[in-house]
Amino acid sequence: MIGRRTFGKAALGTSLVLGSSRAPALAQGRRDIRVGLFGGDFGNLSPVLRWDIQGGIIAYNIFDGLVDIDFDKRSIVPLLAEAWTNSDPLTWRIKLREGVQWQKGYGEITAEDLVYTWNYHLQTKSFQVGTALFPLDTVKADGKYVVEAKTRQPFGAFPGVTMGYGGLMVCAKAHKEMGNDAYSATPVGSGAFQIESKRGSEMVLVRNPTYWRTGFPKLDRVTYRAIPDSTTRLQALAKNELDFATHPDPRELPAMRKNANFVVKSTPGWEWDYTQFNLIDRNFPHTNKLVRQAISYALDREAIVKEIYYGEAQPTDNQIPAGYMGYRGPLLKYPKNGDLKKAQDLIAQAGAKGYEVEVITSDKDWLRKELELVTAMASQIGITFRIKNMDMGGFNNLWLNRRYDVNMEDITLVAPDPDATSWWFLHSKGSVSGYSNPAMDALLDGARAELDQSKREALYHRIVDLTLEECPIIYHCNTNNVQVYNKGLTGFVPSPQEYRESLAGVSWEA
């Protein structure tokens, strides 16, 4: 039997050590920044197609949304939408900010652009129809700057979810001229930066000269480089080949924190690592909830936090992070170090010893290491995980089309509302796992329609309790978002959302 505290040595091997760091490059007069991202391909950048995290990081520097999030207050604040009203339970009126220009000479942003964007989502049945735009019935312009949206049901989280996650507009004129494929590669946006060039693993953004926010951006140029290996990214930073690196290897952070040449930002994230089961194929033992419970009891979540994230995460067994309505604590049912005896008893009760299954994950190197650790834990109760590592595109193709047995991945929550933590993953009409439970559907739908906040919170307590019992998804931990950058940079404000790394306010100190 593998000892609970020795998983890291078995799964991870020896940590790579960074070379000695030079002093940061002189910053006098610099108005550019070089950023190292994970992954090998930036992918789609258009708001009407689903993007991956690395694409989202770039897209949120190209586009402004209808609203923004005040992360400290967990409130929704105006951005391109300067005001909105809910005149009756099914009607929302959105007033756009006047005079804001699309990039590259495409003219003023008007109600037509929002109507075009939301109707395009609805007509193409895009990913947003299942995530943020599901309540929409009709969308129409009322004058040049006002949009009236009618919903199919009351939805109190409309500003945060529909206007928030679903609130990045495409330029109607540019999208029609360019076509969907060309627009997704080099879109015309509304944000602080616009695309200058895109070649393989490098993308260059330049200042948007017509940006509406006076004094922003403070940089003239941003060069993104996709570097799959996290240690290689930090080495490039240490050698002054980069100025800013995202998703560093947590093993290297103690050394970086001691290095006066760099700043380390670590922010508790609105995200979790998880194991998800495909429940459509009834031949798999994991369609029995006892097997799923056994796997959850077998997890040593504290070991995952320590040995994969080196403390840059918090163990959890449920879907609602700290700060959200309905949060009650990180571990409500399953112990932080697991309960191996309980897990073995459940496996025996289910008659599932000797169960073998393929588990897919993406090209995020930290998740591949985590899956090795989780595989070792599952082996202690007679379950064999056959690991299949994939690139992000291949993973998403299998995941979104339900052509997997089990997957282990991470997710970033897109709005500061518990609807974003639960409905899309647990409702029979939203989940990509095939999980279907009428009791869960009723609770989730009731929580969406309920406008009384105390009653909503009580419903989410019941949703979490049922989730812990059914285990269609097993939650491992809430991870931190970590960036490391040159000490000469100032103005970077981290966020709890993994795909939001705004560089609009970043500059070099004089």
N, C-alpha and C positions, 0 to 999 in steps of 0.2 A: 504494500500500500504506500502511495506517495504521501509524505507528510504535508499537512496543510500549509506550512510556512516555507516549503521548499519548491513550490510550483515555479517561482520566478527563475531559479537556476535551471530547472528542467526545460522551461519553455523559451527563455529569452537569450540565454548565452551571455557572453561577456559584453559589457557596454563599451561602445567606441568612445575614445577620448578625443576631445577637440584639441587641435594644435594650438600653440600659443597665439594669443590675439595681438595684433598690432594696435597701435593707437588709432582711433577713428580718423578717417580722412578729414582734412580741413574743410569746413562748411561755409567759409566766407563767400558770399555771393551765390551760393548754390540755390537753385530753384527747381531741383529735380529730386526724385527719390527712386530707388531700385528696390523692388519688393519680391521676395521669394515665396511662392505659393506651392502647396502640395499638388500631387497629381501630374498627369502627363498631357492633358488636353483641357483647354478652357471650356469647350463645349458651347452649347447654346447661350446666347445673351439676351434673347427677346423675352419680354414679359408674357407673351401669349403661348410660349412653350415652356415645359418644365426644365429648370436648370439644376445643376449640381452646386455644391457649396462653393467650389472655386469660381464657377461662373457667376454665382450670386454675389460674391465679394466684389467682383468687377462691376456687375450690373448695377449695384447700389451706389457706385461712384459715377455711373453714366446717367442713371435715371433718378429723379425725385418722385416720391409717392404722393398720393393725395394727402396723407397724414404722416406724422412721425410719432415716435414713442418717447415719452419722458421716462427713462428707465428708473430714475430715482423714485419718482412718484407713481410709477406704473399707470400713467395716464396717456390718453391720446391727445396730441396737439396738432394744430393746423400746419400744413405745408403747402401743397398746390391747391388744396381745398381750404379756403380761408374760413368757411363756416358751413354748418350742416344742421338741419332740423328734422325731427321726427314728428310730423304734423298729425299723424294718426298711426296706430300700430303697424300699418302696412305701407306707409309712405315716407320716403326719405328724400329731402331736397338738399342738393349739394351745390354750394356757390364756389366756383373756381376763382383763383387769384387772377386779376386782370394784368395784361401786359407781359406775361411770362412767355419767352420765346423757345421754340424748338431749336436744336443745334443745326448748324450748317445751312442756315438761311431758309428753313422750312416754315417760317412764320409763327404766328401766335398760337399758344395752346388755348383751345376753346372747348365748349361742351361737346362739339362734334367728335373730338378725339376720345373723350371718355365713353360716349355712346358707342362709337365704332369699336373701341377696345372691348367693352363688356359684351356687346352683341357678338363680336367675333368669338370670344370665349364660349358663349352660349351656343352659337351655331356650329362650332367645331367640336363641341363637347370636350373642351380642354381639361387639363388637370385641375384648373381653378374651379370648374363647375362642381367638383367633388370636395373642394377644400374651402374656398372663400366666397364663391359666387352662387352657391346652392340656393340661397333664399330668393334670388332675383326672379321676377316674373316678367316685367317690362322695364325698359330704360328708354327715356326720351329727353331731348333737349327742350328747355323752356327759355328761349332767348340764347344769346351768345355765350353766356357764362354759367348758366344754371342747368343742372341735370335733375330730373325727377325719376327716382327708382321706386317701383312698386315691388313688394316682396310677397311671396306665397304664404308666409307665416310671420308672426312677430319674431324678431331676432334682436335681442338687446345688445349683442356684441357686434352689431353691424359696423360701427366706426372702427373698432380694433381689428376685426377679421375681414369683413368685406372691403371696407375702404383702406384697411391696413395692408394685409397680405395681398389682397386683390386689387390694390390701388395704384399699381404702376401702369401708366398708359403708354401705348404705342402712338407714334405720330401717324395719323390716318393717311395723310398725303404720301409720306415716305413709304409706309408699309404697302400701300397700293402700287406705288411706282416700282419698288424694289422687289416685291414678292417675299413670301414668308422665309424662304431659305436664305436669301441674301441679307434680309433684315436680321435674322437670328445670328448671323456671323458678325456683322458690323452695323449694329442698329443706330438709328438717330434717336438720341435721348433728350432729356431735359435737365440733366444734372450738372454738377460742377466740372466734370471732365467729359471729353468726347474722344472717340477712337481716332488715332492717327494711322496706326498700322497694326497688322496681326500676321505674324509669321511663325508657324510651328508652335514652339513652346514659349514664344515671347510676344507680348502685346504692349503697345505704347499708347498711353492716353495723354492728351494735352489739355490745357486750360480751355474751358468753354468761354469764349470772349463775350458772349451775350448773357452770361448767367445772371439770374435775377437777384441773388443775394449779394449785396454790396460788400466788397472786400474778400470775397471767396471765389475760387479757391486761392490759397496762398502759394501753391506750387504751380509751375508752368508745365511740368512733365512728370508722368509716372510710368515706369517700365516694370511690367509684371513678368516674372520668369517662373515657369512651372518646373519644379525640381521635386521629383517623387520622394526621395529619401530625406527624412527629417534631419538626420545628422549632417548630411551634405549641405542642407540649407543653412544650418548654423555655422558650418565651416566656411561657407561662402560669406556669411556675415562677418565672421571673425577675421577674414582676409580682406575685408573692405570691397568685396565683389557685390555685396548687397548692403542696403541700409536698414532693412526691415524684413523680418522673417515671421511667418505665421505657422502655427502648428509645430513647434519645436518638439524634439524628443524630451519628455520630462526628466529623463535620466541626466540630461546635460544642464538642467536649470540651476542646480546648486552652484556649479562652477560659473555660470553666466551671472548669477546674482552677486557673486564675489568680485566680478570684473567691473571695475569702475567705468569702463568704456561703454557699457551697455545698460539699457533699462529693460526689466522684465515686468510685463503686465499679466496678471492672472485673475480672471473674473469668473465667479460662479455662473455657469451657463444655464440657459433655458433649454436644456437638451438632456437626452439620456442615451446610454448604450443599452441594447436590448437583444434578446433572442426571440424570434417570432416563428410560429409554426404554421405550415400550410395545412388547414383543417378540411380541405375539400376531399382529399383521398382518404377514405375511411379504412384503408388497409394498414395505415401506419399506427403503431402503438400510441403515438403522441396525440391521437384524436381522443384518447382517454385522459381526462383532466388529472387523474391521479399520477400519470406519467409526467405531465407538465409540472405538477406540484413537486414531484420528486426531484426533478431537475432544479427547480428553484431552491428547494431545501439543500441540494448538493453544492450550490454556489457559495463560495467564500467571497463575499462582496468586498470585505476589507482587504483581502489579498489582491483583488483586482485593482483597487484604488492604490494600494501601496506599490505593487509590483509592475503595473502597467503605467500608472499615472504619477507615481512617486508623490502621492498626497495631493495632486492637483485635480481632485474630484471628491465627491461625497457619495458613500454607498446609499442605495435606495432600493425599495422593492415596489414602488408605486409611481404613477404617472404624473403626479402634481408636484412641481418643485416649490421650494421656499419662495414666498412672495406672492403666490397665486391664491385666489379664492379657493377654498377647499383644502388647503395644505394642512396636514395634521402631524407630519413628521416623516423622516426618511425611511424608517423601518417599522411597518405596522404589523407584519405577520412573520416574515422570514428573518432569522437571526443574521447578524452581520458576518459571522463566521460559518454560517450554515448549520445544518443538523443532519449529519451523515446517517445516523441511526434511523431517524424519521424518514429520510430519503430512501434508504434501503427497504424499510418496511412498506412504503408506498409502492415501490417497484415490485416487490414480492406480491403485494395485494393485487396489483394490476396484471401480474403474470408477464412482465415485459423484460425480464432479464435476458441479456444477449441481443438487445435491440441495436441495430446499426442503421445509420442514416447519413445522407450527404448534407453538409451545412455550407452554404455559400457566404462569402463576404467580399467586400470591394477592395480597391487598391490603396486604402488608407493603411499605412504600415502599422500604426498603433492598434488598429482593429485586428489585423492579422496576428499580431502578438497576443492580443486578448483572446482571440479564438483558440489559440494553442493552449492557453491557460484554462479556459472553460472546458476544452476537450479533455484535459487531464482531470478536471474535477468530475465531469460526467462519467469518465471511465471507472471511477470508484464505486459507481452504482450499476456497473455492467452495461453501460451505454457507450457505443462507439460512434463518435462524430468523424465522418470522412470529410476532411476540409477541402473545399474548392475555392481557391482565390481567383478573383476576376477583376478586370478593369471596371471602372464605374459604369460605363455604358452597357457592358454586358450584364453587370449585376442588375442595373435598373430594368433592363429588358426582361430578365427572368422574374424579378420581384414584382414589377407592375403588372405583368401578365400572368401572375400566379403560377409560374413554371419553376417552382423550387419545392424542396421538402422542408428545410429549415433554413433560416437566414439569421446571421448575427451582424448588426450594423448599428449606426447611431442616427439620431434624428434631432433636428433643431426645431423648436416650437416657434411658430410664426406670429403669435399674438399673445398679449398678456391676459388671456382669458382661458379658463379651464376647458372650454369647448375645444380649443386648439390642442389640448393634451389628450383628448379622449374620443371624440366623435369619429374622426377620420380613421382611427385605428381599431375601434371596437364595434362600430355600428355595421349591421349586415350590408348596408348600402355604401359604406365607406371603406371598409377594411379590405386590404389586398391579401388577407390570410384565409378568407372564406369563413371566418368566425361569424356565427349567426345564433343569437339568443334573443327571443322576443322580450324577455324581461330587461335585458341590457338595452335593446332598442327603445323600449318605452321610457326608461330612465333618461337616456341620452336625448331623445326628442323632447321629453318634458323639461329637461334642463335648458334646452335651446329656447323654448317658447316662454319659459317663466321669466317675468320681469322683476319679481321681488327677489332682491339679492340674498336675503337670509334663506329663503326657500330654495333658491338655486344652490346655495352652498350645501344645504342638507342633502339635496339630490346628488351632488358630486361626492359626498361622503359615501352614499350608497353605491354609486358607480365604482368608486375605488374598492370598496369592500367586495363587490361582486367580481371585479377584476382580479383581486388577490385570490379569490376562491377558484375562479375558472382558469386563470393563467394562460389566456391566448397569446399574451406577450409576457415575457419575463424581463423585468427591469434590473439592470446591474448597478448603475451609478449615474449621478448627475456630474458631468465633466465640466471643468473650467475651460474657458477660452484663453489661450496664452499667445502672446506676441513678445518678441524680443527685437529691440531696435537700438540704433546708434544714439548715444546720450545727447548728441547735438540736435536731435529732433525735438520739437515741442508741439503741443496742441492736439496730440492724439487722444481721443476719448474712447475707451473700450466699451463694448456692449455685451450683454448676456446672450445675444444672438450670434451664432457662429458665422453667418454670412454677412454680417454688418461690420465692416471695417472702414468707416468713412475717413478719407484722407483730405476732405475739403478744408479742414482747419489746421492741417499739419504744415509746419514750416521749419526751416533751420534757424536756430538761435543766432543772433547777430554776433 
